Amino acid sequence: MKFTYYGQSCFAVEMGGKQVLFDPFITPNELAKHIKLDDVKADYIFVSHGHTDHIADCVTLAQ
């Protein structure tokens, strides 16, 4: 299992060859400006709730 922290509420867990991304809030996060959204991969996206600081990059990453 591999854990990657992207900042704020966003992290990814890779296990069994699949990547699950939790609460994708990257581009609006000043502390995550060094992360290129194109480099973030996800087989599944989990959203804990609908606040902006948990869903900001959902649509972009899902496409």
N, C-alpha and C positions, 0 to 999 in steps of 0.2 A: 504494500500500500504506500502511495506517495501523497503527501499533503503539500499544497502550494497556497501561500497566503498572498492575496492581491491588495489587501488594505481594507479598512473600515469593516464591512460585514461580508466581504467577498473572499471566498477561498475555493479551492478545487481539491477533490479527492480522486486519485486514480487507483483503480483496483480491477484486476482481471482484464486488463486491456481497455477498460472503459473509463471515461473521465466525466465526473459529475461536478458542475459548477454551481456554487451556492450564492445567491443574492448578488448578481453582477452589477456592482456600482464601481466603475473604474474611471471612465472619462471625466466625470464631474469631480472626482476626488483629487484635490491638489497634491496629496501625498503619493498618488499613483500615476503622476504625469509621465514617468519614465516607462510605463507599461504600454506597449503597442497593442491595441485591441485585436489586430490581425494575428497576433501571436497567441492569443487566448483561444484554446480549443475546448469544445465540450460536446460530449455525446448526449448529455442530459443537462437541463438547467432546472435547479430547484429554487423556488421563491418562497421565502418564509411568510411574507405578507406584502401588501401592495404599496408601501411607502416608497417614495422616490429614491431614497438612499439604499434601497434593496433591489430596485427593478430598472435602474437607469439605462443599462446596456442590454437588457433582455432581447428586445426585438432585433437589434443589430447582430448580436451573437447567434440568435436562432436562425437568421437568414444565412 
